Every structure is written in structure tokens, then in C-alpha cells.
Amino acid sequence: MASGRFGQARTLAAADAELRTTFAELLDRRASDPGDDLVSALVAEQGRAISPAELSALVRLLLIAGFETTVNAIGNGMRLVVGRP
């Protein structure tokens, strides 16, 4: 765990760099071996309808949006169950 005044910022920067690398590898894999998935379809549009920078940002957004909505759905569902047993 990072400590000190800038420890959290360094941890966040390292995690961001790792996530960027992971997504770059995923996009390269989907470009060379497309599947029947959303990322492959987006990669196929790269250079035509989507720039490389837009593609990278979009894939990151999909991860965050999917995570956020799932967390909120579970939390709200549990709140209802606990509030109305």
C-alpha cells in the first residue's frame, strides 16, 4: 500500500497505466482475432467511424459504466430487501 503525501496519487497512476496496457493488449488481440463481441465490433470500426483515441476511451467507459450500474443495482436491491423483509 502506498504511503505518504502522494502515495494515493502514485497508486492511482500505476493502476491507470496498468489498465491502459491491459486495454491496449485487448484491442490488439481483437484486431488480429475478432470475436462475436462488442469490443471486436468497435475495433472493426477503428479508423472509419472511431479514432484510436476514441476507441480506447470508449472501452474504458464501458468498463466503468458496467461496474457502476451493477454496484448501484445490487446496493439498491439490498436496500429494498432489508427495508421490506
SVG drawing of the C-alpha trace seen along z (x, -y; Angstrom):
<svg xmlns="http://www.w3.org/2000/svg" viewBox="-41 -15 46 30">
<polyline fill="none" stroke="black" stroke-width="0.4" points="0.0,0.0 1.3,-3.4 2.0,-5.8 3.0,-9.4 1.6,-12.6 1.5,-11.4 1.1,-7.7 -2.5,-7.5 -1.8,-9.5 1.1,-7.2 -1.1,-4.2 -3.8,-5.6 -1.3,-6.5 0.1,-3.0 -3.3,-1.4 -4.3,-3.7 -1.1,-2.7 -1.8,1.0 -5.4,0.6 -4.3,-1.3 -1.8,1.6 -4.5,4.2 -6.9,2.5 -4.2,1.9 -3.5,5.6 -7.2,6.5 -7.7,4.2 -4.6,5.6 -6.0,9.2 -9.4,8.3 -7.9,6.6 -5.9,9.8 -8.5,12.3 -12.0,10.7 -14.8,12.4 -18.5,12.1 -18.4,9.3 -18.8,5.6 -15.1,4.8 -14.4,6.7 -17.2,4.7 -15.8,1.4 -12.2,2.4 -13.6,3.1 -14.8,-0.5 -11.5,-1.9 -10.1,-4.3 -13.5,-4.7 -16.1,-5.8 -13.9,-5.7 -10.5,-7.1 -7.9,-5.1 -8.2,-7.6 -12.0,-7.4 -11.9,-3.6 -9.6,-3.5 -11.8,-5.9 -15.0,-4.1 -13.7,-0.7 -12.7,-2.3 -16.1,-3.9 -17.8,-0.6 -15.9,1.0 -16.7,-1.8 -20.3,-2.2 -20.9,1.5 -19.3,1.6 -21.2,-1.5 -24.6,-0.3 -24.1,3.2 -22.9,1.8 -25.9,-0.6 -28.4,2.1 -27.1,4.5 -27.0,1.8 -30.5,0.5 -31.8,4.1 -30.3,4.9 -31.7,1.7 -35.2,2.7 -34.8,6.3 -33.5,5.1 -36.1,2.3 -39.0,4.5 -38.3,8.1"/>
</svg>
